[in-house]
Amino acid sequence: MADLNEEIYIRASKLVGLFRSAGLTVGFAESLTGGLISASVVNVAGASAVFKGSVVSYTNAVKENVLKVPSEIIDSYTEVSDECAVAMAEGAASVLGVDIAVSVTGIAGPTGELPGKPIGTVYLGYCCPGSNMSGSFRLNFDGDRDTIRSCTVVAALDQAISLVKDGKG
């Protein structure tokens, strides 16, 4: 886990520097990570220049009431889905007023499997309001709860970095 924590810090530092250079802001909507992505960013000096905030939406009620994820999405696709991840990112972008929002929702375990969605299933969503672009993708991680959550943090930071490098912000 020490190597993974170092990787998280390296990526968070890169994110802060890159967003600062680009003059962009970032925010997150976190479910299974429970604030770990945000914590990784605020561990970096200078984060306040780029990080506006986060919504920890661990329950469906918060997803629906704060991030405005339509209940029909959760009812039809579950909270662990591409559709929910996109809606979470779009909600975070709106609520936080950021240039780039990244969301994560998934199953860290050790329980909670859904049909076709085993432990380690994660959906990562993103929204770039300035370029009118949103999307999501599925990831699958192996390991215990802590490893799955840490791998999700790395993936979320990497996605935010990629969006800036690709000029989407």
ABEGO torsion letter per residue (X at the ends): XAAAAAAAAAAAAAAAAAAAAAGBBBBBBBBAAGGAAAAAAAABBGAAAABAEBBBBABAAAAAAAAGBBAAAAAAAEABBAAAAAAAAAAAAAAAGBABBBBBBEBAOABGBBBGBBBGBBBBBBBBAAAGBBBBBBBBBBEBAAAAAAAAAAAAAAAAAAAAAAGAX
